[in-house]
Amino acid sequence: MASRRFDGAPETATDKRFFDLRESGYTGPFDWNTGQPCTDPETLAIFDALDRATQRAVAAEADGTADEF
């Protein structure tokens, strides 16, 4: 099987788990060290807060109320 890594290097077990997750449709965060989906509640809460902030910023940009940085 050809490597799915951008550099063409052989896939590690972690790489395989990561690519398999993405190819199965998983779009959430994952543990970089293991290639497994992230299940830590604190980490997931941070990602959720970042997602909400991004959605607010995109909406503000779309309706012209975004602040200039």
N, C-alpha and C positions, 0 to 999 in steps of 0.2 A: 504494500500500500504506500502511496506517495505521502509525504509529510504534508500536514496542513499548516505547519508553521511558516511564518512569512520569510524566514531565512532558509527554509528547506532542510534544516537540521532534523535528525530523527526525533520523533515524538517521545517524550517521557511519559510515564504513567499519569502524571498530573496534567500534561498537555492533552492526553487522550481524553481524560475526564472532562476537561474544560471544553474541548471542541465537540465532544459528544453532547454535553449539556446545551451548548449554543445551537447545534444542529437539530436538537429535539425541540427547540423553541423556547428554552429557558432564557429570559432576558434580565434576570435579577442579578444581584451581586454574588460574587463567589469568593472563596478563600484562595488567595493566590498561591499559598503554600501547598494546598491539597488538591485544588481543582474541584472541590465540593461546593455546593450552594452554601451561602452564608446563612447561619441560623441564629447568630448572636443577637438578642433583642436590642441591645444598645446600638450596635452597628446598624441594624435594620432601621431603627428610629432615626439615626443620623441621615441615612440615605433617603428616608421618607421626607424629612425636613428639607433636605437639599432639593428634592424633587418638587415639593410645594413651592419653595422659594423661586426655583427656576420657572415654574408655571406662572407664578405671579409676575415675574420680570418679563416673560414673553408676552403675557396679556397686556401689561403696561406699555410695552413697546408697540404692540399692535394698536392700542387705542390712543397712543400719543401722550400718555401720562408718565412715561419713563423719566427718571432723573438722569441728568448728564453726569458722567464720572470725570 
